[in-house]
């Protein structure tokens, strides 16, 4: 409510951005380019990251989204579960070809 619709838009934009980053994190000290791209201020982004318990800042200076970590952890687990039978079938096919 404090940041109104701009806060919601920036939150969604950050989730989408972090989703494309390796390990779903980004350097907290490099917000200037994001602010410029999104028409926001660095201060607005810092406020959103620090003050609403939606993100965490790690000891090494990166920020992560708690919700995204939860969703992607679930998604990665599903991907691994789906890949296991395929890998098993591929191994069985390789064994048949060797015989």
Gaussian input, Z-matrix of N, CA and C with variables (Angstrom, degrees):
# hf/3-21g

backbone

0 1
 N
 C     1     B1
 C     2     B2     1     A1
 N     3     B3     2     A2     1     D1
 C     4     B4     3     A3     2     D2
 C     5     B5     4     A4     3     D3
 N     6     B6     5     A5     4     D4
 C     7     B7     6     A6     5     D5
 C     8     B8     7     A7     6     D6
 N     9     B9     8     A8     7     D7
 C    10    B10     9     A9     8     D8
 C    11    B11    10    A10     9     D9
 N    12    B12    11    A11    10    D10
 C    13    B13    12    A12    11    D11
 C    14    B14    13    A13    12    D12
 N    15    B15    14    A14    13    D13
 C    16    B16    15    A15    14    D14
 C    17    B17    16    A16    15    D15
 N    18    B18    17    A17    16    D16
 C    19    B19    18    A18    17    D17
 C    20    B20    19    A19    18    D18
 N    21    B21    20    A20    19    D19
 C    22    B22    21    A21    20    D20
 C    23    B23    22    A22    21    D21
 N    24    B24    23    A23    22    D22
 C    25    B25    24    A24    23    D23
 C    26    B26    25    A25    24    D24
 N    27    B27    26    A26    25    D25
 C    28    B28    27    A27    26    D26
 C    29    B29    28    A28    27    D27
 N    30    B30    29    A29    28    D28
 C    31    B31    30    A30    29    D29
 C    32    B32    31    A31    30    D30
 N    33    B33    32    A32    31    D31
 C    34    B34    33    A33    32    D32
 C    35    B35    34    A34    33    D33
 N    36    B36    35    A35    34    D34
 C    37    B37    36    A36    35    D35
 C    38    B38    37    A37    36    D36
 N    39    B39    38    A38    37    D37
 C    40    B40    39    A39    38    D38
 C    41    B41    40    A40    39    D39
 N    42    B42    41    A41    40    D40
 C    43    B43    42    A42    41    D41
 C    44    B44    43    A43    42    D42
 N    45    B45    44    A44    43    D43
 C    46    B46    45    A45    44    D44
 C    47    B47    46    A46    45    D45
 N    48    B48    47    A47    46    D46
 C    49    B49    48    A48    47    D47
 C    50    B50    49    A49    48    D48
 N    51    B51    50    A50    49    D49
 C    52    B52    51    A51    50    D50
 C    53    B53    52    A52    51    D51
 N    54    B54    53    A53    52    D52
 C    55    B55    54    A54    53    D53
 C    56    B56    55    A55    54    D54
 N    57    B57    56    A56    55    D55
 C    58    B58    57    A57    56    D56
 C    59    B59    58    A58    57    D57
 N    60    B60    59    A59    58    D58
 C    61    B61    60    A60    59    D59
 C    62    B62    61    A61    60    D60
 N    63    B63    62    A62    61    D61
 C    64    B64    63    A63    62    D62
 C    65    B65    64    A64    63    D63
 N    66    B66    65    A65    64    D64
 C    67    B67    66    A66    65    D65
 C    68    B68    67    A67    66    D66
 N    69    B69    68    A68    67    D67
 C    70    B70    69    A69    68    D68
 C    71    B71    70    A70    69    D69
 N    72    B72    71    A71    70    D70
 C    73    B73    72    A72    71    D71
 C    74    B74    73    A73    72    D72
 N    75    B75    74    A74    73    D73
 C    76    B76    75    A75    74    D74
 C    77    B77    76    A76    75    D75
 N    78    B78    77    A77    76    D76
 C    79    B79    78    A78    77    D77
 C    80    B80    79    A79    78    D78
 N    81    B81    80    A80    79    D79
 C    82    B82    81    A81    80    D80
 C    83    B83    82    A82    81    D81
 N    84    B84    83    A83    82    D82
 C    85    B85    84    A84    83    D83
 C    86    B86    85    A85    84    D84
 N    87    B87    86    A86    85    D85
 C    88    B88    87    A87    86    D86
 C    89    B89    88    A88    87    D87
 N    90    B90    89    A89    88    D88
 C    91    B91    90    A90    89    D89
 C    92    B92    91    A91    90    D90
 N    93    B93    92    A92    91    D91
 C    94    B94    93    A93    92    D92
 C    95    B95    94    A94    93    D93
 N    96    B96    95    A95    94    D94
 C    97    B97    96    A96    95    D95
 C    98    B98    97    A97    96    D96
 N    99    B99    98    A98    97    D97
 C   100   B100    99    A99    98    D98
 C   101   B101   100   A100    99    D99
 N   102   B102   101   A101   100   D100
 C   103   B103   102   A102   101   D101
 C   104   B104   103   A103   102   D102
 N   105   B105   104   A104   103   D103
 C   106   B106   105   A105   104   D104
 C   107   B107   106   A106   105   D105
 N   108   B108   107   A107   106   D106
 C   109   B109   108   A108   107   D107
 C   110   B110   109   A109   108   D108
 N   111   B111   110   A110   109   D109
 C   112   B112   111   A111   110   D110
 C   113   B113   112   A112   111   D111
 N   114   B114   113   A113   112   D112
 C   115   B115   114   A114   113   D113
 C   116   B116   115   A115   114   D114
 N   117   B117   116   A116   115   D115
 C   118   B118   117   A117   116   D116
 C   119   B119   118   A118   117   D117
 N   120   B120   119   A119   118   D118
 C   121   B121   120   A120   119   D119
 C   122   B122   121   A121   120   D120
 N   123   B123   122   A122   121   D121
 C   124   B124   123   A123   122   D122
 C   125   B125   124   A124   123   D123
 N   126   B126   125   A125   124   D124
 C   127   B127   126   A126   125   D125
 C   128   B128   127   A127   126   D126
 N   129   B129   128   A128   127   D127
 C   130   B130   129   A129   128   D128
 C   131   B131   130   A130   129   D129
 N   132   B132   131   A131   130   D130
 C   133   B133   132   A132   131   D131
 C   134   B134   133   A133   132   D132
 N   135   B135   134   A134   133   D133
 C   136   B136   135   A135   134   D134
 C   137   B137   136   A136   135   D135
 N   138   B138   137   A137   136   D136
 C   139   B139   138   A138   137   D137
 C   140   B140   139   A139   138   D138
 N   141   B141   140   A140   139   D139
 C   142   B142   141   A141   140   D140
 C   143   B143   142   A142   141   D141
 N   144   B144   143   A143   142   D142
 C   145   B145   144   A144   143   D143
 C   146   B146   145   A145   144   D144
 N   147   B147   146   A146   145   D145
 C   148   B148   147   A147   146   D146
 C   149   B149   148   A148   147   D147
 N   150   B150   149   A149   148   D148
 C   151   B151   150   A150   149   D149
 C   152   B152   151   A151   150   D150
 N   153   B153   152   A152   151   D151
 C   154   B154   153   A153   152   D152
 C   155   B155   154   A154   153   D153
 N   156   B156   155   A155   154   D154
 C   157   B157   156   A156   155   D155
 C   158   B158   157   A157   156   D156
 N   159   B159   158   A158   157   D157
 C   160   B160   159   A159   158   D158
 C   161   B161   160   A160   159   D159
 N   162   B162   161   A161   160   D160
 C   163   B163   162   A162   161   D161
 C   164   B164   163   A163   162   D162
 N   165   B165   164   A164   163   D163
 C   166   B166   165   A165   164   D164
 C   167   B167   166   A166   165   D165
 N   168   B168   167   A167   166   D166
 C   169   B169   168   A168   167   D167
 C   170   B170   169   A169   168   D168
 N   171   B171   170   A170   169   D169
 C   172   B172   171   A171   170   D170
 C   173   B173   172   A172   171   D171
 N   174   B174   173   A173   172   D172
 C   175   B175   174   A174   173   D173
 C   176   B176   175   A175   174   D174
 N   177   B177   176   A176   175   D175
 C   178   B178   177   A177   176   D176
 C   179   B179   178   A178   177   D177
 N   180   B180   179   A179   178   D178
 C   181   B181   180   A180   179   D179
 C   182   B182   181   A181   180   D180
 N   183   B183   182   A182   181   D181
 C   184   B184   183   A183   182   D182
 C   185   B185   184   A184   183   D183
 N   186   B186   185   A185   184   D184
 C   187   B187   186   A186   185   D185
 C   188   B188   187   A187   186   D186
 N   189   B189   188   A188   187   D187
 C   190   B190   189   A189   188   D188
 C   191   B191   190   A190   189   D189
 N   192   B192   191   A191   190   D190
 C   193   B193   192   A192   191   D191
 C   194   B194   193   A193   192   D192
 N   195   B195   194   A194   193   D193
 C   196   B196   195   A195   194   D194
 C   197   B197   196   A196   195   D195
 N   198   B198   197   A197   196   D196
 C   199   B199   198   A198   197   D197
 C   200   B200   199   A199   198   D198
 N   201   B201   200   A200   199   D199
 C   202   B202   201   A201   200   D200
 C   203   B203   202   A202   201   D201
 N   204   B204   203   A203   202   D202
 C   205   B205   204   A204   203   D203
 C   206   B206   205   A205   204   D204
 N   207   B207   206   A206   205   D205
 C   208   B208   207   A207   206   D206
 C   209   B209   208   A208   207   D207
 N   210   B210   209   A209   208   D208
 C   211   B211   210   A210   209   D209
 C   212   B212   211   A211   210   D210
 N   213   B213   212   A212   211   D211
 C   214   B214   213   A213   212   D212
 C   215   B215   214   A214   213   D213
 N   216   B216   215   A215   214   D214
 C   217   B217   216   A216   215   D215
 C   218   B218   217   A217   216   D216
 N   219   B219   218   A218   217   D217
 C   220   B220   219   A219   218   D218
 C   221   B221   220   A220   219   D219
 N   222   B222   221   A221   220   D220
 C   223   B223   222   A222   221   D221
 C   224   B224   223   A223   222   D222
 N   225   B225   224   A224   223   D223
 C   226   B226   225   A225   224   D224
 C   227   B227   226   A226   225   D225
 N   228   B228   227   A227   226   D226
 C   229   B229   228   A228   227   D227
 C   230   B230   229   A229   228   D228
 N   231   B231   230   A230   229   D229
 C   232   B232   231   A231   230   D230
 C   233   B233   232   A232   231   D231
 N   234   B234   233   A233   232   D232
 C   235   B235   234   A234   233   D233
 C   236   B236   235   A235   234   D234
 N   237   B237   236   A236   235   D235
 C   238   B238   237   A237   236   D236
 C   239   B239   238   A238   237   D237
 N   240   B240   239   A239   238   D238
 C   241   B241   240   A240   239   D239
 C   242   B242   241   A241   240   D240
 N   243   B243   242   A242   241   D241
 C   244   B244   243   A243   242   D242
 C   245   B245   244   A244   243   D243
 N   246   B246   245   A245   244   D244
 C   247   B247   246   A246   245   D245
 C   248   B248   247   A247   246   D246
 N   249   B249   248   A248   247   D247
 C   250   B250   249   A249   248   D248
 C   251   B251   250   A250   249   D249
 N   252   B252   251   A251   250   D250
 C   253   B253   252   A252   251   D251
 C   254   B254   253   A253   252   D252
 N   255   B255   254   A254   253   D253
 C   256   B256   255   A255   254   D254
 C   257   B257   256   A256   255   D255
 N   258   B258   257   A257   256   D256
 C   259   B259   258   A258   257   D257
 C   260   B260   259   A259   258   D258
 N   261   B261   260   A260   259   D259
 C   262   B262   261   A261   260   D260
 C   263   B263   262   A262   261   D261
 N   264   B264   263   A263   262   D262
 C   265   B265   264   A264   263   D263
 C   266   B266   265   A265   264   D264
 N   267   B267   266   A266   265   D265
 C   268   B268   267   A267   266   D266
 C   269   B269   268   A268   267   D267
 N   270   B270   269   A269   268   D268
 C   271   B271   270   A270   269   D269
 C   272   B272   271   A271   270   D270
 N   273   B273   272   A272   271   D271
 C   274   B274   273   A273   272   D272
 C   275   B275   274   A274   273   D273
 N   276   B276   275   A275   274   D274
 C   277   B277   276   A276   275   D275
 C   278   B278   277   A277   276   D276
 N   279   B279   278   A278   277   D277
 C   280   B280   279   A279   278   D278
 C   281   B281   280   A280   279   D279
 N   282   B282   281   A281   280   D280
 C   283   B283   282   A282   281   D281
 C   284   B284   283   A283   282   D282
 N   285   B285   284   A284   283   D283
 C   286   B286   285   A285   284   D284
 C   287   B287   286   A286   285   D285
 N   288   B288   287   A287   286   D286
 C   289   B289   288   A288   287   D287
 C   290   B290   289   A289   288   D288
 N   291   B291   290   A290   289   D289
 C   292   B292   291   A291   290   D290
 C   293   B293   292   A292   291   D291
 N   294   B294   293   A293   292   D292
 C   295   B295   294   A294   293   D293
 C   296   B296   295   A295   294   D294

   B1=1.4521
   B2=1.5272
   B3=1.3105
   B4=1.4662
   B5=1.5268
   B6=1.3231
   B7=1.4665
   B8=1.5306
   B9=1.3214
   B10=1.4566
   B11=1.5327
   B12=1.3001
   B13=1.4684
   B14=1.5278
   B15=1.3224
   B16=1.4592
   B17=1.5278
   B18=1.3189
   B19=1.4606
   B20=1.5154
   B21=1.3097
   B22=1.4646
   B23=1.5252
   B24=1.3153
   B25=1.4649
   B26=1.5207
   B27=1.3190
   B28=1.4645
   B29=1.5279
   B30=1.3263
   B31=1.4663
   B32=1.5342
   B33=1.3099
   B34=1.4655
   B35=1.5228
   B36=1.3225
   B37=1.4630
   B38=1.5248
   B39=1.3251
   B40=1.4671
   B41=1.5217
   B42=1.3221
   B43=1.4713
   B44=1.5239
   B45=1.3210
   B46=1.4635
   B47=1.5226
   B48=1.3229
   B49=1.4619
   B50=1.5290
   B51=1.3331
   B52=1.4683
   B53=1.5207
   B54=1.3113
   B55=1.4672
   B56=1.5262
   B57=1.3287
   B58=1.4649
   B59=1.5273
   B60=1.3317
   B61=1.4586
   B62=1.5286
   B63=1.3190
   B64=1.4594
   B65=1.5266
   B66=1.3016
   B67=1.4677
   B68=1.5288
   B69=1.3296
   B70=1.4746
   B71=1.5286
   B72=1.3248
   B73=1.4592
   B74=1.5220
   B75=1.3529
   B76=1.4614
   B77=1.5235
   B78=1.3096
   B79=1.4606
   B80=1.5278
   B81=1.3237
   B82=1.4622
   B83=1.5287
   B84=1.3106
   B85=1.4624
   B86=1.5272
   B87=1.3177
   B88=1.4627
   B89=1.5262
   B90=1.3130
   B91=1.4609
   B92=1.5227
   B93=1.3150
   B94=1.4615
   B95=1.5322
   B96=1.3260
   B97=1.4705
   B98=1.5210
   B99=1.3386
   B100=1.4712
   B101=1.5171
   B102=1.3115
   B103=1.4645
   B104=1.5233
   B105=1.3078
   B106=1.4634
   B107=1.5293
   B108=1.3315
   B109=1.4715
   B110=1.5160
   B111=1.3248
   B112=1.4577
   B113=1.5245
   B114=1.3103
   B115=1.4617
   B116=1.5200
   B117=1.3110
   B118=1.4696
   B119=1.5235
   B120=1.3090
   B121=1.4609
   B122=1.5210
   B123=1.3162
   B124=1.4637
   B125=1.5257
   B126=1.3063
   B127=1.4692
   B128=1.5281
   B129=1.3423
   B130=1.4758
   B131=1.5211
   B132=1.3259
   B133=1.4649
   B134=1.5273
   B135=1.3163
   B136=1.4723
   B137=1.5230
   B138=1.3113
   B139=1.4707
   B140=1.5297
   B141=1.3192
   B142=1.4608
   B143=1.5270
   B144=1.3195
   B145=1.4620
   B146=1.5228
   B147=1.3146
   B148=1.4690
   B149=1.5335
   B150=1.3150
   B151=1.4594
   B152=1.5185
   B153=1.3073
   B154=1.4591
   B155=1.5252
   B156=1.3125
   B157=1.4712
   B158=1.5317
   B159=1.3179
   B160=1.4637
   B161=1.5209
   B162=1.3154
   B163=1.4554
   B164=1.5170
   B165=1.3136
   B166=1.4625
   B167=1.5219
   B168=1.3112
   B169=1.4599
   B170=1.5211
   B171=1.3156
   B172=1.4627
   B173=1.5300
   B174=1.3081
   B175=1.4645
   B176=1.5174
   B177=1.3389
   B178=1.4613
   B179=1.5314
   B180=1.3472
   B181=1.4578
   B182=1.5141
   B183=1.3122
   B184=1.4659
   B185=1.5176
   B186=1.3337
   B187=1.4578
   B188=1.5151
   B189=1.3243
   B190=1.4637
   B191=1.5201
   B192=1.3045
   B193=1.4634
   B194=1.5237
   B195=1.3078
   B196=1.4597
   B197=1.5298
   B198=1.3145
   B199=1.4621
   B200=1.5291
   B201=1.3329
   B202=1.4553
   B203=1.5217
   B204=1.3239
   B205=1.4631
   B206=1.5217
   B207=1.3198
   B208=1.4674
   B209=1.5266
   B210=1.3123
   B211=1.4618
   B212=1.5209
   B213=1.3289
   B214=1.4586
   B215=1.5258
   B216=1.3096
   B217=1.4587
   B218=1.5155
   B219=1.3200
   B220=1.4595
   B221=1.5259
   B222=1.3375
   B223=1.4587
   B224=1.5247
   B225=1.3221
   B226=1.4637
   B227=1.5257
   B228=1.3204
   B229=1.4637
   B230=1.5300
   B231=1.3261
   B232=1.4674
   B233=1.5223
   B234=1.3221
   B235=1.4664
   B236=1.5213
   B237=1.3270
   B238=1.4641
   B239=1.5216
   B240=1.3310
   B241=1.4622
   B242=1.5227
   B243=1.3196
   B244=1.4659
   B245=1.5196
   B246=1.3157
   B247=1.4646
   B248=1.5234
   B249=1.3288
   B250=1.4663
   B251=1.5295
   B252=1.3352
   B253=1.4704
   B254=1.5263
   B255=1.3256
   B256=1.4675
   B257=1.5267
   B258=1.3350
   B259=1.4687
   B260=1.5227
   B261=1.3177
   B262=1.4626
   B263=1.5337
   B264=1.3135
   B265=1.4661
   B266=1.5325
   B267=1.3330
   B268=1.4631
   B269=1.5201
   B270=1.3132
   B271=1.4641
   B272=1.5325
   B273=1.3146
   B274=1.4651
   B275=1.5263
   B276=1.3256
   B277=1.4593
   B278=1.5289
   B279=1.3381
   B280=1.4650
   B281=1.5271
   B282=1.3293
   B283=1.4704
   B284=1.5134
   B285=1.3370
   B286=1.4670
   B287=1.5240
   B288=1.3192
   B289=1.4598
   B290=1.5266
   B291=1.3124
   B292=1.4612
   B293=1.5238
   B294=1.3198
   B295=1.4708
   B296=1.4838
   A1=110.81
   A2=115.38
   A3=119.03
   A4=112.04
   A5=116.48
   A6=119.48
   A7=112.01
   A8=117.17
   A9=124.04
   A10=111.36
   A11=117.86
   A12=122.18
   A13=112.04
   A14=116.69
   A15=119.17
   A16=110.20
   A17=117.51
   A18=121.22
   A19=112.16
   A20=116.97
   A21=121.24
   A22=110.03
   A23=116.30
   A24=120.25
   A25=112.21
   A26=117.08
   A27=120.45
   A28=111.21
   A29=116.53
   A30=120.16
   A31=110.26
   A32=116.82
   A33=120.55
   A34=110.38
   A35=116.89
   A36=120.70
   A37=110.52
   A38=117.23
   A39=120.78
   A40=111.70
   A41=117.23
   A42=120.17
   A43=110.02
   A44=116.80
   A45=120.55
   A46=111.37
   A47=116.20
   A48=120.59
   A49=110.64
   A50=117.34
   A51=120.95
   A52=111.67
   A53=117.42
   A54=121.79
   A55=111.19
   A56=115.99
   A57=120.49
   A58=113.28
   A59=117.30
   A60=120.70
   A61=110.92
   A62=115.06
   A63=119.76
   A64=108.59
   A65=116.35
   A66=124.80
   A67=112.75
   A68=117.14
   A69=123.08
   A70=112.28
   A71=116.83
   A72=120.67
   A73=109.50
   A74=115.23
   A75=121.16
   A76=108.99
   A77=115.80
   A78=121.91
   A79=110.42
   A80=115.97
   A81=121.29
   A82=111.74
   A83=117.26
   A84=121.26
   A85=113.16
   A86=117.31
   A87=121.58
   A88=111.72
   A89=115.82
   A90=120.29
   A91=112.72
   A92=117.61
   A93=120.22
   A94=112.93
   A95=117.82
   A96=119.48
   A97=111.94
   A98=115.92
   A99=119.21
   A100=110.22
   A101=116.48
   A102=120.50
   A103=110.20
   A104=116.38
   A105=120.23
   A106=111.29
   A107=116.46
   A108=120.44
   A109=112.06
   A110=116.86
   A111=121.18
   A112=113.61
   A113=118.02
   A114=120.82
   A115=112.99
   A116=115.80
   A117=121.47
   A118=108.15
   A119=115.69
   A120=120.31
   A121=108.42
   A122=115.88
   A123=120.77
   A124=109.14
   A125=116.35
   A126=120.83
   A127=111.17
   A128=117.56
   A129=120.80
   A130=111.00
   A131=116.33
   A132=119.90
   A133=110.93
   A134=116.49
   A135=120.27
   A136=110.44
   A137=116.85
   A138=121.83
   A139=110.27
   A140=116.47
   A141=120.72
   A142=111.26
   A143=116.47
   A144=120.89
   A145=111.53
   A146=117.45
   A147=120.96
   A148=114.91
   A149=118.35
   A150=119.91
   A151=117.26
   A152=119.74
   A153=119.74
   A154=113.78
   A155=118.12
   A156=123.00
   A157=112.98
   A158=116.22
   A159=121.55
   A160=110.93
   A161=115.97
   A162=123.26
   A163=108.82
   A164=115.35
   A165=120.88
   A166=107.37
   A167=115.17
   A168=121.28
   A169=106.06
   A170=115.76
   A171=120.79
   A172=110.38
   A173=115.19
   A174=120.60
   A175=112.42
   A176=116.78
   A177=119.69
   A178=112.89
   A179=117.78
   A180=121.63
   A181=116.63
   A182=117.31
   A183=120.99
   A184=109.63
   A185=116.30
   A186=118.55
   A187=108.88
   A188=114.30
   A189=123.69
   A190=108.25
   A191=116.43
   A192=121.98
   A193=108.32
   A194=117.10
   A195=121.74
   A196=111.67
   A197=116.42
   A198=120.65
   A199=110.75
   A200=117.11
   A201=120.69
   A202=111.08
   A203=117.52
   A204=120.69
   A205=110.76
   A206=116.33
   A207=120.89
   A208=110.94
   A209=116.56
   A210=121.18
   A211=110.94
   A212=117.16
   A213=119.56
   A214=111.31
   A215=118.04
   A216=119.76
   A217=110.27
   A218=116.36
   A219=121.98
   A220=110.47
   A221=116.66
   A222=121.35
   A223=111.28
   A224=117.18
   A225=120.83
   A226=111.20
   A227=116.11
   A228=120.34
   A229=110.29
   A230=116.91
   A231=120.86
   A232=111.28
   A233=116.35
   A234=120.18
   A235=111.19
   A236=116.05
   A237=120.15
   A238=111.05
   A239=116.68
   A240=120.26
   A241=111.16
   A242=116.58
   A243=120.26
   A244=111.64
   A245=117.04
   A246=120.51
   A247=112.17
   A248=118.12
   A249=121.44
   A250=112.75
   A251=120.70
   A252=119.79
   A253=112.79
   A254=117.00
   A255=120.60
   A256=109.65
   A257=116.10
   A258=119.66
   A259=111.03
   A260=116.76
   A261=121.29
   A262=110.54
   A263=117.02
   A264=121.45
   A265=110.68
   A266=116.66
   A267=119.78
   A268=110.83
   A269=117.02
   A270=121.18
   A271=110.13
   A272=117.43
   A273=121.09
   A274=110.42
   A275=117.06
   A276=120.85
   A277=110.55
   A278=117.18
   A279=120.45
   A280=111.49
   A281=116.29
   A282=120.58
   A283=110.29
   A284=117.69
   A285=120.95
   A286=110.72
   A287=117.61
   A288=120.80
   A289=112.29
   A290=117.41
   A291=121.88
   A292=111.45
   A293=118.31
   A294=121.94
   A295=112.64
   D1=-34.80
   D2=-177.47
   D3=-63.20
   D4=-41.35
   D5=-177.91
   D6=-96.77
   D7=-0.72
   D8=177.98
   D9=56.95
   D10=-149.43
   D11=-176.10
   D12=-63.68
   D13=-29.97
   D14=178.77
   D15=-60.61
   D16=-39.72
   D17=179.63
   D18=-63.57
   D19=-42.51
   D20=178.56
   D21=-64.78
   D22=-44.70
   D23=179.08
   D24=-61.84
   D25=-43.63
   D26=179.23
   D27=-67.14
   D28=-37.70
   D29=178.36
   D30=-61.96
   D31=-47.56
   D32=179.43
   D33=-64.50
   D34=-41.80
   D35=178.76
   D36=-61.11
   D37=-40.85
   D38=178.62
   D39=-65.44
   D40=-41.52
   D41=178.00
   D42=-60.64
   D43=-46.96
   D44=179.62
   D45=-62.74
   D46=-39.32
   D47=178.18
   D48=-65.82
   D49=-49.68
   D50=-178.42
   D51=-63.03
   D52=-31.47
   D53=179.76
   D54=-59.75
   D55=-29.78
   D56=-179.11
   D57=-90.24
   D58=-4.81
   D59=-177.51
   D60=-90.67
   D61=150.79
   D62=176.18
   D63=-62.70
   D64=130.59
   D65=-178.49
   D66=61.50
   D67=15.86
   D68=174.69
   D69=55.97
   D70=42.83
   D71=179.42
   D72=-143.08
   D73=161.93
   D74=179.79
   D75=-147.68
   D76=151.01
   D77=-178.97
   D78=-65.44
   D79=122.43
   D80=-178.54
   D81=-63.05
   D82=-27.66
   D83=-177.67
   D84=-84.76
   D85=3.04
   D86=179.29
   D87=-118.38
   D88=51.76
   D89=-178.13
   D90=-92.80
   D91=-9.77
   D92=-174.36
   D93=-62.99
   D94=-41.13
   D95=179.29
   D96=-68.15
   D97=-37.96
   D98=177.40
   D99=-64.46
   D100=-44.40
   D101=179.87
   D102=-59.42
   D103=-42.98
   D104=-179.96
   D105=-64.27
   D106=-45.48
   D107=-179.89
   D108=-62.72
   D109=-37.30
   D110=-173.24
   D111=-95.97
   D112=1.95
   D113=179.69
   D114=67.65
   D115=33.99
   D116=-179.79
   D117=-119.90
   D118=179.23
   D119=174.77
   D120=-105.72
   D121=155.52
   D122=175.46
   D123=-58.91
   D124=-38.32
   D125=-179.74
   D126=-61.84
   D127=-41.08
   D128=177.46
   D129=-62.36
   D130=-43.96
   D131=179.61
   D132=-65.13
   D133=-43.53
   D134=178.08
   D135=-61.10
   D136=-42.60
   D137=179.69
   D138=-61.33
   D139=-45.94
   D140=179.97
   D141=-62.77
   D142=-41.48
   D143=-177.75
   D144=-71.14
   D145=-40.94
   D146=-171.84
   D147=-87.23
   D148=-32.99
   D149=-161.82
   D150=-108.09
   D151=1.90
   D152=-175.26
   D153=-120.95
   D154=5.87
   D155=179.88
   D156=58.29
   D157=30.72
   D158=176.40
   D159=-99.51
   D160=-21.59
   D161=-177.98
   D162=-129.29
   D163=160.46
   D164=171.27
   D165=-124.28
   D166=148.39
   D167=174.23
   D168=-106.86
   D169=122.27
   D170=-176.45
   D171=-79.33
   D172=166.91
   D173=-179.57
   D174=-60.99
   D175=-28.52
   D176=-179.33
   D177=-89.82
   D178=12.01
   D179=171.81
   D180=88.57
   D181=14.04
   D182=176.85
   D183=-100.00
   D184=156.93
   D185=172.99
   D186=-116.17
   D187=147.68
   D188=-178.66
   D189=-132.84
   D190=156.04
   D191=176.55
   D192=-101.26
   D193=122.89
   D194=-178.44
   D195=-59.16
   D196=-44.18
   D197=-179.38
   D198=-63.59
   D199=-44.98
   D200=-179.32
   D201=-63.37
   D202=-41.00
   D203=177.46
   D204=-58.76
   D205=-41.86
   D206=-179.82
   D207=-65.93
   D208=-48.37
   D209=-178.37
   D210=-64.50
   D211=-45.16
   D212=-177.27
   D213=-71.89
   D214=-30.56
   D215=174.32
   D216=-61.52
   D217=-43.52
   D218=176.93
   D219=-64.61
   D220=-44.51
   D221=-179.49
   D222=-63.21
   D223=-42.98
   D224=179.44
   D225=-64.70
   D226=-37.86
   D227=177.70
   D228=-63.49
   D229=-44.00
   D230=177.37
   D231=-61.40
   D232=-42.69
   D233=179.84
   D234=-61.24
   D235=-42.18
   D236=178.41
   D237=-64.32
   D238=-41.77
   D239=179.39
   D240=-64.06
   D241=-38.23
   D242=179.77
   D243=-72.97
   D244=-30.83
   D245=-178.35
   D246=-76.54
   D247=-27.59
   D248=-176.02
   D249=-58.67
   D250=-49.75
   D251=179.18
   D252=-63.39
   D253=-34.50
   D254=178.91
   D255=-65.48
   D256=-45.37
   D257=178.74
   D258=-62.31
   D259=-38.41
   D260=179.08
   D261=-65.21
   D262=-42.91
   D263=179.26
   D264=-66.26
   D265=-39.32
   D266=178.44
   D267=-64.28
   D268=-40.98
   D269=178.68
   D270=-64.07
   D271=-42.01
   D272=178.52
   D273=-63.17
   D274=-39.88
   D275=179.00
   D276=-65.46
   D277=-40.78
   D278=177.75
   D279=-62.25
   D280=-39.61
   D281=179.32
   D282=-64.65
   D283=-41.38
   D284=179.07
   D285=-64.23
   D286=-37.07
   D287=-179.83
   D288=-69.60
   D289=-30.37
   D290=-179.63
   D291=-73.10
   D292=-24.41
   D293=-176.54
   D294=-76.01

